Amino acid sequence: MFKKIGIVGAGTMGIGMAVDLVLHGLETVLIDVTEEQLEIAEEKILETVRFAPLINKAFPRMHKEEVLSLISSSTNLDEVAECDY
């Protein structure tokens, strides 16, 4: 079973994948070329995870700290070397 997943690209698709992984309790490493895009992605991930239980009651309610504990971000592609997938 995978525990830590790497996502290269913090655009629309990367954000969507990160949200899904976080909602399933998986540690996620998000990689992009700019810190600015990573900050935008973090905000969008937090917002989406916050509203997810309102859309689908199967999703857990998660506090900001819990979400952030599952996400790490970097502009260094080498960070995905430690990922399971």
N, C-alpha and C positions, 0 to 999 in steps of 0.2 A: 504494500500500500504506500502511496506517495504521501509524504508529510510536508515537503517544501517544494513549491512550484515556482519556476522562473517564467516571467513574461517579458518579452522584449518588445517595447513599444507601449507608451502610455497614452495612446490616443483613444478613440471611441471603442475599438475592439478590445484593446488591452484593459481599459477600465471595466468593461463589461465582464471580461474573464476574471479579473481580480475580484469584483463584487461577488460573483458566483463562488469562487474559491473561498473567500472570507466567510460567506454565509454558510458554507459547509465546514468551517473550522480549520481550513488549511492555511499554513504559513505561505505567504506570497512575497516574492521578490520582483519588484517592478523596475525595469530598466528603460531609460530614455536618454536622448542626447542632451537635453537641457534640464536644469533644476527647475526652471519655471514650469515646464510641462509636467514634471513630477508633482509639483505643488498643486497645480490645477487638478491633476488626476486624483490626488489625495482628497481634495475637497469634494470632488464628484463622487468618489467611492463612499466617503462618509455620508453624504446626502442620500445616495441611493440605498445604502444599507439601512439607514435610519427609517426610510419609508417602505422598505421591502415587506415588513410584517403587515402593513396596511393593505398591500396588494395581494399577498399570499400568506395566510395565517400559518403555513407550515414553516416559514422562515422565522428564525429566532430574533427576539429583540436584543440588540447588542449596544453596549455603552461605547462611547467614543474611544475610551482607553483600551477596551477589548479589541476593537477593530484595528486600532493603531499597533497593538501588540502583534497582530498577525501580518502586518504589512511592513516591508522594508523597501527602500527605493535607492537607486543609485544611477549615476551616469557611467559607471564602470562595468562593462560587459563581463569582466572576470567574476563578478558577484554571483552569476548564475552557475558557476562551476560547482558550488556546494549544494545546488538544488538536486532533488531526486528526479525531477522531470522539467 
